[in-house]
């Protein structure tokens, strides 16, 4: 059951650090102050997550191109 939601990663982490909740986070987003829990604690596996990059084809500045390329490479490494 969901008892708290936030669009902010820092907001989620603060609630978990306070001991008020558990959260489903990307593994690389878990700070050292928290520990990853799962099946050993009786929790179900989380479903896979799909991430997409939407880009305006008319936005072709070098900065947008570099950001797009970086995100594609970084996300591909995590797959």
mmCIF file of the N, C-alpha and C atoms, coordinates in Angstrom:
data_MODEL
# 
_entry.id   MODEL 
# 
loop_
_atom_site.group_PDB 
_atom_site.id 
_atom_site.type_symbol 
_atom_site.label_atom_id 
_atom_site.label_alt_id 
_atom_site.label_comp_id 
_atom_site.label_asym_id 
_atom_site.label_entity_id 
_atom_site.label_seq_id 
_atom_site.pdbx_PDB_ins_code 
_atom_site.Cartn_x 
_atom_site.Cartn_y 
_atom_site.Cartn_z 
_atom_site.occupancy 
_atom_site.B_iso_or_equiv 
_atom_site.pdbx_formal_charge 
_atom_site.auth_seq_id 
_atom_site.auth_comp_id 
_atom_site.auth_asym_id 
_atom_site.auth_atom_id 
_atom_site.pdbx_PDB_model_num 
ATOM 1   N N  . UNK A 1 1  ? 0.843  -1.166  0.000   1.00 0.00 ? 1  UNK A N  1 
ATOM 2   C CA . UNK A 1 1  ? 0.000  0.000   0.000   1.00 0.00 ? 1  UNK A CA 1 
ATOM 3   C C  . UNK A 1 1  ? 0.886  1.226   0.000   1.00 0.00 ? 1  UNK A C  1 
ATOM 4   N N  . UNK A 1 2  ? 0.519  2.234   -0.724  1.00 0.00 ? 2  UNK A N  1 
ATOM 5   C CA . UNK A 1 2  ? 1.297  3.468   -0.824  1.00 0.00 ? 2  UNK A CA 1 
ATOM 6   C C  . UNK A 1 2  ? 0.868  4.432   0.282   1.00 0.00 ? 2  UNK A C  1 
ATOM 7   N N  . UNK A 1 3  ? 1.832  4.844   1.093   1.00 0.00 ? 3  UNK A N  1 
ATOM 8   C CA . UNK A 1 3  ? 1.527  5.791   2.164   1.00 0.00 ? 3  UNK A CA 1 
ATOM 9   C C  . UNK A 1 3  ? 2.187  7.142   1.953   1.00 0.00 ? 3  UNK A C  1 
ATOM 10  N N  . UNK A 1 4  ? 3.080  7.221   0.991   1.00 0.00 ? 4  UNK A N  1 
ATOM 11  C CA . UNK A 1 4  ? 3.786  8.470   0.712   1.00 0.00 ? 4  UNK A CA 1 
ATOM 12  C C  . UNK A 1 4  ? 4.243  8.433   -0.733  1.00 0.00 ? 4  UNK A C  1 
ATOM 13  N N  . UNK A 1 5  ? 4.151  9.537   -1.405  1.00 0.00 ? 5  UNK A N  1 
ATOM 14  C CA . UNK A 1 5  ? 4.716  9.630   -2.750  1.00 0.00 ? 5  UNK A CA 1 
ATOM 15  C C  . UNK A 1 5  ? 5.355  10.999  -2.900  1.00 0.00 ? 5  UNK A C  1 
ATOM 16  N N  . UNK A 1 6  ? 6.380  11.042  -3.731  1.00 0.00 ? 6  UNK A N  1 
ATOM 17  C CA . UNK A 1 6  ? 7.100  12.287  -3.960  1.00 0.00 ? 6  UNK A CA 1 
ATOM 18  C C  . UNK A 1 6  ? 7.744  12.228  -5.333  1.00 0.00 ? 6  UNK A C  1 
ATOM 19  N N  . UNK A 1 7  ? 7.765  13.349  -6.005  1.00 0.00 ? 7  UNK A N  1 
ATOM 20  C CA . UNK A 1 7  ? 8.472  13.437  -7.279  1.00 0.00 ? 7  UNK A CA 1 
ATOM 21  C C  . UNK A 1 7  ? 9.964  13.641  -7.042  1.00 0.00 ? 7  UNK A C  1 
ATOM 22  N N  . UNK A 1 8  ? 10.344 13.816  -5.797  1.00 0.00 ? 8  UNK A N  1 
ATOM 23  C CA . UNK A 1 8  ? 11.733 14.105  -5.443  1.00 0.00 ? 8  UNK A CA 1 
ATOM 24  C C  . UNK A 1 8  ? 12.410 12.870  -4.851  1.00 0.00 ? 8  UNK A C  1 
ATOM 25  N N  . UNK A 1 9  ? 13.543 12.494  -5.415  1.00 0.00 ? 9  UNK A N  1 
ATOM 26  C CA . UNK A 1 9  ? 14.324 11.391  -4.860  1.00 0.00 ? 9  UNK A CA 1 
ATOM 27  C C  . UNK A 1 9  ? 14.741 11.716  -3.429  1.00 0.00 ? 9  UNK A C  1 
ATOM 28  N N  . UNK A 1 10 ? 15.145 12.956  -3.181  1.00 0.00 ? 10 UNK A N  1 
ATOM 29  C CA . UNK A 1 10 ? 15.564 13.343  -1.832  1.00 0.00 ? 10 UNK A CA 1 
ATOM 30  C C  . UNK A 1 10 ? 14.416 13.214  -0.833  1.00 0.00 ? 10 UNK A C  1 
ATOM 31  N N  . UNK A 1 11 ? 13.193 13.519  -1.284  1.00 0.00 ? 11 UNK A N  1 
ATOM 32  C CA . UNK A 1 11 ? 12.032 13.363  -0.414  1.00 0.00 ? 11 UNK A CA 1 
ATOM 33  C C  . UNK A 1 11 ? 11.804 11.913  -0.040  1.00 0.00 ? 11 UNK A C  1 
ATOM 34  N N  . UNK A 1 12 ? 11.919 11.019  -1.005  1.00 0.00 ? 12 UNK A N  1 
ATOM 35  C CA . UNK A 1 12 ? 11.756 9.587   -0.732  1.00 0.00 ? 12 UNK A CA 1 
ATOM 36  C C  . UNK A 1 12 ? 12.842 9.079   0.205   1.00 0.00 ? 12 UNK A C  1 
ATOM 37  N N  . UNK A 1 13 ? 14.072 9.463   -0.072  1.00 0.00 ? 13 UNK A N  1 
ATOM 38  C CA . UNK A 1 13 ? 15.191 9.010   0.754   1.00 0.00 ? 13 UNK A CA 1 
ATOM 39  C C  . UNK A 1 13 ? 15.025 9.503   2.192   1.00 0.00 ? 13 UNK A C  1 
ATOM 40  N N  . UNK A 1 14 ? 14.579 10.738  2.371   1.00 0.00 ? 14 UNK A N  1 
ATOM 41  C CA . UNK A 1 14 ? 14.401 11.287  3.720   1.00 0.00 ? 14 UNK A CA 1 
ATOM 42  C C  . UNK A 1 14 ? 13.385 10.478  4.522   1.00 0.00 ? 14 UNK A C  1 
ATOM 43  N N  . UNK A 1 15 ? 12.283 10.090  3.888   1.00 0.00 ? 15 UNK A N  1 
ATOM 44  C CA . UNK A 1 15 ? 11.253 9.308   4.582   1.00 0.00 ? 15 UNK A CA 1 
ATOM 45  C C  . UNK A 1 15 ? 11.788 7.926   4.947   1.00 0.00 ? 15 UNK A C  1 
ATOM 46  N N  . UNK A 1 16 ? 12.543 7.313   4.048   1.00 0.00 ? 16 UNK A N  1 
ATOM 47  C CA . UNK A 1 16 ? 13.113 5.995   4.329   1.00 0.00 ? 16 UNK A CA 1 
ATOM 48  C C  . UNK A 1 16 ? 14.168 6.106   5.431   1.00 0.00 ? 16 UNK A C  1 
ATOM 49  N N  . UNK A 1 17 ? 15.021 7.123   5.373   1.00 0.00 ? 17 UNK A N  1 
ATOM 50  C CA . UNK A 1 17 ? 16.052 7.299   6.400   1.00 0.00 ? 17 UNK A CA 1 
ATOM 51  C C  . UNK A 1 17 ? 15.435 7.535   7.778   1.00 0.00 ? 17 UNK A C  1 
ATOM 52  N N  . UNK A 1 18 ? 14.264 8.156   7.805   1.00 0.00 ? 18 UNK A N  1 
ATOM 53  C CA . UNK A 1 18 ? 13.575 8.391   9.076   1.00 0.00 ? 18 UNK A CA 1 
ATOM 54  C C  . UNK A 1 18 ? 12.916 7.121   9.612   1.00 0.00 ? 18 UNK A C  1 
ATOM 55  N N  . UNK A 1 19 ? 12.949 6.045   8.822   1.00 0.00 ? 19 UNK A N  1 
ATOM 56  C CA . UNK A 1 19 ? 12.367 4.779   9.254   1.00 0.00 ? 19 UNK A CA 1 
ATOM 57  C C  . UNK A 1 19 ? 10.857 4.715   9.109   1.00 0.00 ? 19 UNK A C  1 
ATOM 58  N N  . UNK A 1 20 ? 10.303 5.598   8.279   1.00 0.00 ? 20 UNK A N  1 
ATOM 59  C CA . UNK A 1 20 ? 8.853  5.659   8.118   1.00 0.00 ? 20 UNK A CA 1 
ATOM 60  C C  . UNK A 1 20 ? 8.333  4.864   6.933   1.00 0.00 ? 20 UNK A C  1 
ATOM 61  N N  . UNK A 1 21 ? 9.227  4.385   6.072   1.00 0.00 ? 21 UNK A N  1 
ATOM 62  C CA . UNK A 1 21 ? 8.766  3.721   4.852   1.00 0.00 ? 21 UNK A CA 1 
ATOM 63  C C  . UNK A 1 21 ? 9.887  2.900   4.238   1.00 0.00 ? 21 UNK A C  1 
ATOM 64  N N  . UNK A 1 22 ? 9.502  2.085   3.275   1.00 0.00 ? 22 UNK A N  1 
ATOM 65  C CA . UNK A 1 22 ? 10.442 1.463   2.348   1.00 0.00 ? 22 UNK A CA 1 
ATOM 66  C C  . UNK A 1 22 ? 10.106 2.031   0.978   1.00 0.00 ? 22 UNK A C  1 
ATOM 67  N N  . UNK A 1 23 ? 11.056 2.008   0.071   1.00 0.00 ? 23 UNK A N  1 
ATOM 68  C CA . UNK A 1 23 ? 10.825 2.588   -1.254  1.00 0.00 ? 23 UNK A CA 1 
ATOM 69  C C  . UNK A 1 23 ? 11.474 1.725   -2.317  1.00 0.00 ? 23 UNK A C  1 
ATOM 70  N N  . UNK A 1 24 ? 10.865 1.715   -3.472  1.00 0.00 ? 24 UNK A N  1 
ATOM 71  C CA . UNK A 1 24 ? 11.454 1.061   -4.634  1.00 0.00 ? 24 UNK A CA 1 
ATOM 72  C C  . UNK A 1 24 ? 12.288 2.084   -5.384  1.00 0.00 ? 24 UNK A C  1 
ATOM 73  N N  . UNK A 1 25 ? 13.596 1.930   -5.347  1.00 0.00 ? 25 UNK A N  1 
ATOM 74  C CA . UNK A 1 25 ? 14.510 2.865   -6.000  1.00 0.00 ? 25 UNK A CA 1 
ATOM 75  C C  . UNK A 1 25 ? 15.409 2.110   -6.964  1.00 0.00 ? 25 UNK A C  1 
ATOM 76  N N  . UNK A 1 26 ? 15.900 2.818   -7.956  1.00 0.00 ? 26 UNK A N  1 
ATOM 77  C CA . UNK A 1 26 ? 16.943 2.238   -8.800  1.00 0.00 ? 26 UNK A CA 1 
ATOM 78  C C  . UNK A 1 26 ? 18.144 1.948   -7.903  1.00 0.00 ? 26 UNK A C  1 
ATOM 79  N N  . UNK A 1 27 ? 18.764 0.808   -8.085  1.00 0.00 ? 27 UNK A N  1 
ATOM 80  C CA . UNK A 1 27 ? 19.852 0.392   -7.198  1.00 0.00 ? 27 UNK A CA 1 
ATOM 81  C C  . UNK A 1 27 ? 20.946 1.449   -7.104  1.00 0.00 ? 27 UNK A C  1 
ATOM 82  N N  . UNK A 1 28 ? 21.238 2.112   -8.209  1.00 0.00 ? 28 UNK A N  1 
ATOM 83  C CA . UNK A 1 28 ? 22.302 3.115   -8.177  1.00 0.00 ? 28 UNK A CA 1 
ATOM 84  C C  . UNK A 1 28 ? 21.874 4.406   -7.507  1.00 0.00 ? 28 UNK A C  1 
ATOM 85  N N  . UNK A 1 29 ? 20.588 4.516   -7.131  1.00 0.00 ? 29 UNK A N  1 
ATOM 86  C CA . UNK A 1 29 ? 20.088 5.695   -6.427  1.00 0.00 ? 29 UNK A CA 1 
ATOM 87  C C  . UNK A 1 29 ? 20.062 5.508   -4.915  1.00 0.00 ? 29 UNK A C  1 
ATOM 88  N N  . UNK A 1 30 ? 20.423 4.326   -4.442  1.00 0.00 ? 30 UNK A N  1 
ATOM 89  C CA . UNK A 1 30 ? 20.366 4.042   -3.011  1.00 0.00 ? 30 UNK A CA 1 
ATOM 90  C C  . UNK A 1 30 ? 21.627 4.596   -2.347  1.00 0.00 ? 30 UNK A C  1 
ATOM 91  N N  . UNK A 1 31 ? 21.463 5.559   -1.427  1.00 0.00 ? 31 UNK A N  1 
ATOM 92  C CA . UNK A 1 31 ? 22.645 6.122   -0.765  1.00 0.00 ? 31 UNK A CA 1 
ATOM 93  C C  . UNK A 1 31 ? 23.247 5.123   0.226   1.00 0.00 ? 31 UNK A C  1 
ATOM 94  N N  . UNK A 1 32 ? 24.514 5.301   0.590   1.00 0.00 ? 32 UNK A N  1 
ATOM 95  C CA . UNK A 1 32 ? 25.174 4.367   1.511   1.00 0.00 ? 32 UNK A CA 1 
ATOM 96  C C  . UNK A 1 32 ? 24.491 4.271   2.878   1.00 0.00 ? 32 UNK A C  1 
ATOM 97  N N  . UNK A 1 33 ? 23.713 5.271   3.242   1.00 0.00 ? 33 UNK A N  1 
ATOM 98  C CA . UNK A 1 33 ? 23.048 5.264   4.550   1.00 0.00 ? 33 UNK A CA 1 
ATOM 99  C C  . UNK A 1 33 ? 21.855 4.309   4.598   1.00 0.00 ? 33 UNK A C  1 
ATOM 100 N N  . UNK A 1 34 ? 21.452 3.765   3.459   1.00 0.00 ? 34 UNK A N  1 
ATOM 101 C CA . UNK A 1 34 ? 20.330 2.825   3.396   1.00 0.00 ? 34 UNK A CA 1 
ATOM 102 C C  . UNK A 1 34 ? 20.833 1.457   2.972   1.00 0.00 ? 34 UNK A C  1 
ATOM 103 N N  . UNK A 1 35 ? 20.048 0.435   3.254   1.00 0.00 ? 35 UNK A N  1 
ATOM 104 C CA . UNK A 1 35 ? 20.421 -0.895  2.780   1.00 0.00 ? 35 UNK A CA 1 
ATOM 105 C C  . UNK A 1 35 ? 19.313 -1.432  1.889   1.00 0.00 ? 35 UNK A C  1 
ATOM 106 N N  . UNK A 1 36 ? 19.713 -2.253  0.946   1.00 0.00 ? 36 UNK A N  1 
ATOM 107 C CA . UNK A 1 36 ? 18.776 -2.852  0.005   1.00 0.00 ? 36 UNK A CA 1 
ATOM 108 C C  . UNK A 1 36 ? 18.174 -4.090  0.658   1.00 0.00 ? 36 UNK A C  1 
ATOM 109 N N  . UNK A 1 37 ? 16.845 -4.166  0.636   1.00 0.00 ? 37 UNK A N  1 
ATOM 110 C CA . UNK A 1 37 ? 16.138 -5.315  1.188   1.00 0.00 ? 37 UNK A CA 1 
ATOM 111 C C  . UNK A 1 37 ? 15.345 -5.982  0.069   1.00 0.00 ? 37 UNK A C  1 
ATOM 112 N N  . UNK A 1 38 ? 14.928 -7.206  0.294   1.00 0.00 ? 38 UNK A N  1 
ATOM 113 C CA . UNK A 1 38 ? 14.198 -7.907  -0.766  1.00 0.00 ? 38 UNK A CA 1 
ATOM 114 C C  . UNK A 1 38 ? 13.575 -9.186  -0.273  1.00 0.00 ? 38 UNK A C  1 
ATOM 115 N N  . UNK A 1 39 ? 13.749 -10.247 -1.049  1.00 0.00 ? 39 UNK A N  1 
ATOM 116 C CA . UNK A 1 39 ? 13.097 -11.529 -0.775  1.00 0.00 ? 39 UNK A CA 1 
ATOM 117 C C  . UNK A 1 39 ? 13.473 -12.088 0.599   1.00 0.00 ? 39 UNK A C  1 
ATOM 118 N N  . UNK A 1 40 ? 14.703 -11.860 1.046   1.00 0.00 ? 40 UNK A N  1 
ATOM 119 C CA . UNK A 1 40 ? 15.118 -12.366 2.366   1.00 0.00 ? 40 UNK A CA 1 
ATOM 120 C C  . UNK A 1 40 ? 14.294 -11.767 3.494   1.00 0.00 ? 40 UNK A C  1 
ATOM 121 N N  . UNK A 1 41 ? 13.738 -10.600 3.250   1.00 0.00 ? 41 UNK A N  1 
ATOM 122 C CA . UNK A 1 41 ? 12.894 -9.933  4.244   1.00 0.00 ? 41 UNK A CA 1 
ATOM 123 C C  . UNK A 1 41 ? 11.407 -10.168 3.969   1.00 0.00 ? 41 UNK A C  1 
ATOM 124 N N  . UNK A 1 42 ? 11.108 -11.052 3.019   1.00 0.00 ? 42 UNK A N  1 
ATOM 125 C CA . UNK A 1 42 ? 9.721  -11.390 2.715   1.00 0.00 ? 42 UNK A CA 1 
ATOM 126 C C  . UNK A 1 42 ? 9.030  -10.452 1.741   1.00 0.00 ? 42 UNK A C  1 
ATOM 127 N N  . UNK A 1 43 ? 9.792  -9.631  1.056   1.00 0.00 ? 43 UNK A N  1 
ATOM 128 C CA . UNK A 1 43 ? 9.200  -8.703  0.088   1.00 0.00 ? 43 UNK A CA 1 
ATOM 129 C C  . UNK A 1 43 ? 9.160  -9.332  -1.300  1.00 0.00 ? 43 UNK A C  1 
ATOM 130 N N  . UNK A 1 44 ? 8.142  -9.010  -2.079  1.00 0.00 ? 44 UNK A N  1 
ATOM 131 C CA . UNK A 1 44 ? 8.073  -9.544  -3.449  1.00 0.00 ? 44 UNK A CA 1 
ATOM 132 C C  . UNK A 1 44 ? 9.075  -8.828  -4.355  1.00 0.00 ? 44 UNK A C  1 
ATOM 133 N N  . UNK A 1 45 ? 9.418  -9.475  -5.448  1.00 0.00 ? 45 UNK A N  1 
ATOM 134 C CA . UNK A 1 45 ? 10.293 -8.843  -6.444  1.00 0.00 ? 45 UNK A CA 1 
ATOM 135 C C  . UNK A 1 45 ? 9.548  -7.687  -7.098  1.00 0.00 ? 45 UNK A C  1 
ATOM 136 N N  . UNK A 1 46 ? 10.270 -6.635  -7.401  1.00 0.00 ? 46 UNK A N  1 
ATOM 137 C CA . UNK A 1 46 ? 9.668  -5.505  -8.108  1.00 0.00 ? 46 UNK A CA 1 
ATOM 138 C C  . UNK A 1 46 ? 9.606  -5.812  -9.599  1.00 0.00 ? 46 UNK A C  1 
ATOM 139 N N  . UNK A 1 47 ? 8.613  -5.289  -10.291 1.00 0.00 ? 47 UNK A N  1 
ATOM 140 C CA . UNK A 1 47 ? 8.537  -5.520  -11.740 1.00 0.00 ? 47 UNK A CA 1 
ATOM 141 C C  . UNK A 1 47 ? 9.641  -4.755  -12.469 1.00 0.00 ? 47 UNK A C  1 
ATOM 142 N N  . UNK A 1 48 ? 9.929  -5.203  -13.686 1.00 0.00 ? 48 UNK A N  1 
ATOM 143 C CA . UNK A 1 48 ? 10.892 -4.481  -14.513 1.00 0.00 ? 48 UNK A CA 1 
ATOM 144 C C  . UNK A 1 48 ? 10.369 -3.082  -14.799 1.00 0.00 ? 48 UNK A C  1 
ATOM 145 N N  . UNK A 1 49 ? 11.283 -2.186  -15.063 1.00 0.00 ? 49 UNK A N  1 
ATOM 146 C CA . UNK A 1 49 ? 10.948 -0.798  -15.343 1.00 0.00 ? 49 UNK A CA 1 
ATOM 147 C C  . UNK A 1 49 ? 11.445 -0.444  -16.729 1.00 0.00 ? 49 UNK A C  1 
ATOM 148 N N  . UNK A 1 50 ? 10.588 0.165   -17.509 1.00 0.00 ? 50 UNK A N  1 
ATOM 149 C CA . UNK A 1 50 ? 10.998 0.636   -18.834 1.00 0.00 ? 50 UNK A CA 1 
ATOM 150 C C  . UNK A 1 50 ? 11.206 2.137   -18.789 1.00 0.00 ? 50 UNK A C  1 
ATOM 151 N N  . UNK A 1 51 ? 12.299 2.574   -19.391 1.00 0.00 ? 51 UNK A N  1 
ATOM 152 C CA . UNK A 1 51 ? 12.605 4.000   -19.477 1.00 0.00 ? 51 UNK A CA 1 
ATOM 153 C C  . UNK A 1 51 ? 12.743 4.349   -20.943 1.00 0.00 ? 51 UNK A C  1 
ATOM 154 N N  . UNK A 1 52 ? 12.130 5.434   -21.336 1.00 0.00 ? 52 UNK A N  1 
ATOM 155 C CA . UNK A 1 52 ? 12.232 5.894   -22.715 1.00 0.00 ? 52 UNK A CA 1 
ATOM 156 C C  . UNK A 1 52 ? 12.751 7.318   -22.768 1.00 0.00 ? 52 UNK A C  1 
ATOM 157 N N  . UNK A 1 53 ? 13.354 7.652   -23.860 1.00 0.00 ? 53 UNK A N  1 
ATOM 158 C CA . UNK A 1 53 ? 13.819 9.018   -24.091 1.00 0.00 ? 53 UNK A CA 1 
ATOM 159 C C  . UNK A 1 53 ? 12.984 9.585   -25.224 1.00 0.00 ? 53 UNK A C  1 
ATOM 160 N N  . UNK A 1 54 ? 12.247 10.620  -24.923 1.00 0.00 ? 54 UNK A N  1 
ATOM 161 C CA . UNK A 1 54 ? 11.462 11.304  -25.946 1.00 0.00 ? 54 UNK A CA 1 
ATOM 162 C C  . UNK A 1 54 ? 12.196 12.574  -26.330 1.00 0.00 ? 54 UNK A C  1 
ATOM 163 N N  . UNK A 1 55 ? 12.292 12.788  -27.604 1.00 0.00 ? 55 UNK A N  1 
ATOM 164 C CA . UNK A 1 55 ? 13.082 13.920  -28.083 1.00 0.00 ? 55 UNK A CA 1 
ATOM 165 C C  . UNK A 1 55 ? 12.369 14.590  -29.245 1.00 0.00 ? 55 UNK A C  1 
ATOM 166 N N  . UNK A 1 56 ? 12.340 15.890  -29.219 1.00 0.00 ? 56 UNK A N  1 
ATOM 167 C CA . UNK A 1 56 ? 11.777 16.656  -30.322 1.00 0.00 ? 56 UNK A CA 1 
ATOM 168 C C  . UNK A 1 56 ? 12.770 16.606  -31.482 1.00 0.00 ? 56 UNK A C  1 
ATOM 169 N N  . UNK A 1 57 ? 12.383 16.055  -32.621 1.00 0.00 ? 57 UNK A N  1 
ATOM 170 C CA . UNK A 1 57 ? 13.326 15.954  -33.744 1.00 0.00 ? 57 UNK A CA 1 
ATOM 171 C C  . UNK A 1 57 ? 13.764 17.320  -34.271 1.00 0.00 ? 57 UNK A C  1 
ATOM 172 N N  . UNK A 1 58 ? 13.044 18.365  -33.919 1.00 0.00 ? 58 UNK A N  1 
ATOM 173 C CA . UNK A 1 58 ? 13.436 19.707  -34.359 1.00 0.00 ? 58 UNK A CA 1 
ATOM 174 C C  . UNK A 1 58 ? 14.475 20.336  -33.434 1.00 0.00 ? 58 UNK A C  1 
ATOM 175 N N  . UNK A 1 59 ? 14.718 19.720  -32.282 1.00 0.00 ? 59 UNK A N  1 
ATOM 176 C CA . UNK A 1 59 ? 15.728 20.212  -31.341 1.00 0.00 ? 59 UNK A CA 1 
ATOM 177 C C  . UNK A 1 59 ? 17.043 19.509  -31.636 1.00 0.00 ? 59 UNK A C  1 
ATOM 178 N N  . UNK A 1 60 ? 17.860 20.111  -32.428 1.00 0.00 ? 60 UNK A N  1 
ATOM 179 C CA . UNK A 1 60 ? 19.116 19.464  -32.815 1.00 0.00 ? 60 UNK A CA 1 
ATOM 180 C C  . UNK A 1 60 ? 20.316 20.336  -32.480 1.00 0.00 ? 60 UNK A C  1 
ATOM 181 N N  . UNK A 1 61 ? 20.306 20.907  -31.288 1.00 0.00 ? 61 UNK A N  1 
ATOM 182 C CA . UNK A 1 61 ? 21.478 21.667  -30.867 1.00 0.00 ? 61 UNK A CA 1 
ATOM 183 C C  . UNK A 1 61 ? 22.550 20.687  -30.399 1.00 0.00 ? 61 UNK A C  1 
ATOM 184 N N  . UNK A 1 62 ? 23.808 21.079  -30.444 1.00 0.00 ? 62 UNK A N  1 
ATOM 185 C CA . UNK A 1 62 ? 24.871 20.183  -29.969 1.00 0.00 ? 62 UNK A CA 1 
ATOM 186 C C  . UNK A 1 62 ? 24.670 19.744  -28.514 1.00 0.00 ? 62 UNK A C  1 
ATOM 187 N N  . UNK A 1 63 ? 24.172 20.634  -27.669 1.00 0.00 ? 63 UNK A N  1 
ATOM 188 C CA . UNK A 1 63 ? 23.964 20.269  -26.262 1.00 0.00 ? 63 UNK A CA 1 
ATOM 189 C C  . UNK A 1 63 ? 22.894 19.184  -26.132 1.00 0.00 ? 63 UNK A C  1 
ATOM 190 N N  . UNK A 1 64 ? 21.799 19.315  -26.864 1.00 0.00 ? 64 UNK A N  1 
ATOM 191 C CA . UNK A 1 64 ? 20.736 18.305  -26.829 1.00 0.00 ? 64 UNK A CA 1 
ATOM 192 C C  . UNK A 1 64 ? 21.258 16.985  -27.392 1.00 0.00 ? 64 UNK A C  1 
ATOM 193 N N  . UNK A 1 65 ? 22.025 17.049  -28.473 1.00 0.00 ? 65 UNK A N  1 
ATOM 194 C CA . UNK A 1 65 ? 22.606 15.831  -29.059 1.00 0.00 ? 65 UNK A CA 1 
ATOM 195 C C  . UNK A 1 65 ? 23.502 15.113  -28.049 1.00 0.00 ? 65 UNK A C  1 
ATOM 196 N N  . UNK A 1 66 ? 24.352 15.865  -27.351 1.00 0.00 ? 66 UNK A N  1 
ATOM 197 C CA . UNK A 1 66 ? 25.270 15.255  -26.382 1.00 0.00 ? 66 UNK A CA 1 
ATOM 198 C C  . UNK A 1 66 ? 24.509 14.646  -25.203 1.00 0.00 ? 66 UNK A C  1 
ATOM 199 N N  . UNK A 1 67 ? 23.498 15.368  -24.715 1.00 0.00 ? 67 UNK A N  1 
ATOM 200 C CA . UNK A 1 67 ? 22.708 14.836  -23.605 1.00 0.00 ? 67 UNK A CA 1 
ATOM 201 C C  . UNK A 1 67 ? 21.984 13.557  -24.023 1.00 0.00 ? 67 UNK A C  1 
ATOM 202 N N  . UNK A 1 68 ? 21.388 13.562  -25.196 1.00 0.00 ? 68 UNK A N  1 
ATOM 203 C CA . UNK A 1 68 ? 20.694 12.381  -25.714 1.00 0.00 ? 68 UNK A CA 1 
ATOM 204 C C  . UNK A 1 68 ? 21.654 11.200  -25.824 1.00 0.00 ? 68 UNK A C  1 
ATOM 205 N N  . UNK A 1 69 ? 22.819 11.428  -26.395 1.00 0.00 ? 69 UNK A N  1 
ATOM 206 C CA . UNK A 1 69 ? 23.801 10.350  -26.553 1.00 0.00 ? 69 UNK A CA 1 
ATOM 207 C C  . UNK A 1 69 ? 24.274 9.822   -25.198 1.00 0.00 ? 69 UNK A C  1 
ATOM 208 N N  . UNK A 1 70 ? 24.520 10.733  -24.262 1.00 0.00 ? 70 UNK A N  1 
ATOM 209 C CA . UNK A 1 70 ? 24.960 10.326  -22.929 1.00 0.00 ? 70 UNK A CA 1 
ATOM 210 C C  . UNK A 1 70 ? 23.906 9.451   -22.256 1.00 0.00 ? 70 UNK A C  1 
ATOM 211 N N  . UNK A 1 71 ? 22.648 9.893   -22.290 1.00 0.00 ? 71 UNK A N  1 
ATOM 212 C CA . UNK A 1 71 ? 21.577 9.128   -21.653 1.00 0.00 ? 71 UNK A CA 1 
ATOM 213 C C  . UNK A 1 71 ? 21.411 7.751   -22.287 1.00 0.00 ? 71 UNK A C  1 
ATOM 214 N N  . UNK A 1 72 ? 21.484 7.684   -23.604 1.00 0.00 ? 72 UNK A N  1 
ATOM 215 C CA . UNK A 1 72 ? 21.364 6.379   -24.279 1.00 0.00 ? 72 UNK A CA 1 
ATOM 216 C C  . UNK A 1 72 ? 22.476 5.437   -23.851 1.00 0.00 ? 72 UNK A C  1 
ATOM 217 N N  . UNK A 1 73 ? 23.711 5.934   -23.823 1.00 0.00 ? 73 UNK A N  1 
ATOM 218 C CA . UNK A 1 73 ? 24.842 5.086   -23.421 1.00 0.00 ? 73 UNK A CA 1 
ATOM 219 C C  . UNK A 1 73 ? 24.713 4.652   -21.960 1.00 0.00 ? 73 UNK A C  1 
ATOM 220 N N  . UNK A 1 74 ? 24.392 5.606   -21.099 1.00 0.00 ? 74 UNK A N  1 
ATOM 221 C CA . UNK A 1 74 ? 24.308 5.310   -19.673 1.00 0.00 ? 74 UNK A CA 1 
ATOM 222 C C  . UNK A 1 74 ? 23.189 4.312   -19.378 1.00 0.00 ? 74 UNK A C  1 
ATOM 223 N N  . UNK A 1 75 ? 22.037 4.513   -19.974 1.00 0.00 ? 75 UNK A N  1 
ATOM 224 C CA . UNK A 1 75 ? 20.923 3.597   -19.744 1.00 0.00 ? 75 UNK A CA 1 
ATOM 225 C C  . UNK A 1 75 ? 21.192 2.222   -20.345 1.00 0.00 ? 75 UNK A C  1 
ATOM 226 N N  . UNK A 1 76 ? 21.874 2.168   -21.479 1.00 0.00 ? 76 UNK A N  1 
ATOM 227 C CA . UNK A 1 76 ? 22.199 0.880   -22.099 1.00 0.00 ? 76 UNK A CA 1 
ATOM 228 C C  . UNK A 1 76 ? 23.131 0.066   -21.199 1.00 0.00 ? 76 UNK A C  1 
ATOM 229 N N  . UNK A 1 77 ? 24.032 0.738   -20.488 1.00 0.00 ? 77 UNK A N  1 
ATOM 230 C CA . UNK A 1 77 ? 24.948 0.038   -19.583 1.00 0.00 ? 77 UNK A CA 1 
ATOM 231 C C  . UNK A 1 77 ? 24.210 -0.565  -18.398 1.00 0.00 ? 77 UNK A C  1 
ATOM 232 N N  . UNK A 1 78 ? 23.094 0.027   -18.018 1.00 0.00 ? 78 UNK A N  1 
ATOM 233 C CA . UNK A 1 78 ? 22.333 -0.445  -16.863 1.00 0.00 ? 78 UNK A CA 1 
ATOM 234 C C  . UNK A 1 78 ? 21.391 -1.590  -17.219 1.00 0.00 ? 78 UNK A C  1 
ATOM 235 N N  . UNK A 1 79 ? 21.149 -1.798  -18.507 1.00 0.00 ? 79 UNK A N  1 
ATOM 236 C CA . UNK A 1 79 ? 20.177 -2.820  -18.934 1.00 0.00 ? 79 UNK A CA 1 
ATOM 237 C C  . UNK A 1 79 ? 20.700 -4.219  -18.694 1.00 0.00 ? 79 UNK A C  1 
# 
